[in-house]
Amino acid sequence: MVGERFNYYMKLIMNSPLADLALLSEQFENDGSISEAEAQELERLVEKHLLMGNRDKVRVVNSKTGSEEFPRRYHIDDFGNSSTFLGTESYFGITWMVYSPKPNFLNSPTKKWYYNEKISDILSELLIDVVPGKFKDYFHFPPWIMGTVYAPGTVFMPTNEIISLAVTRSVIPDWDYLVSKGIPKQLVDLIRTENTGPPH
């Protein structure tokens, strides 16, 4: 069981700008009121935020096509020990990393989460103004951590509801706009009609 001090640092990490993370890391590493295991977990969270924050600054260009690509993740993430990696599955010509919630997150209405970094990047860029709490990495985290200490200030909202809200508020012109930005039409249709399968 984690202590209050651990939760305090967790919230600070989640809400701090990248520039403050090194100083924050030094602070909790010298804090005797948290355990070594807690300090290691916090350090992992700092590293994750630094990777995610720096992701958009790195540009990868395919030497054959000349097209810009998204940098790949180099490890399977467990999102702060909240998730179990089940493997990969392919849908709509896209490879998804599939996760389920760990036992302490089993109250989640979502029992399986499909993650693809490129799709999540597109959704994040287009829908940031309507995701709960304007949480910038909403589509890069599993739904069962929304509203917890891992992702405070936000709550889980089904993807089709977020997109409908974006259309209603004219954040995007219509559902087909997602297709024009690179999301397969079959996936857009699936989210619109059922909200099952990838990405939430």
Disulfide bonds with the S-S distance in Angstrom:
none
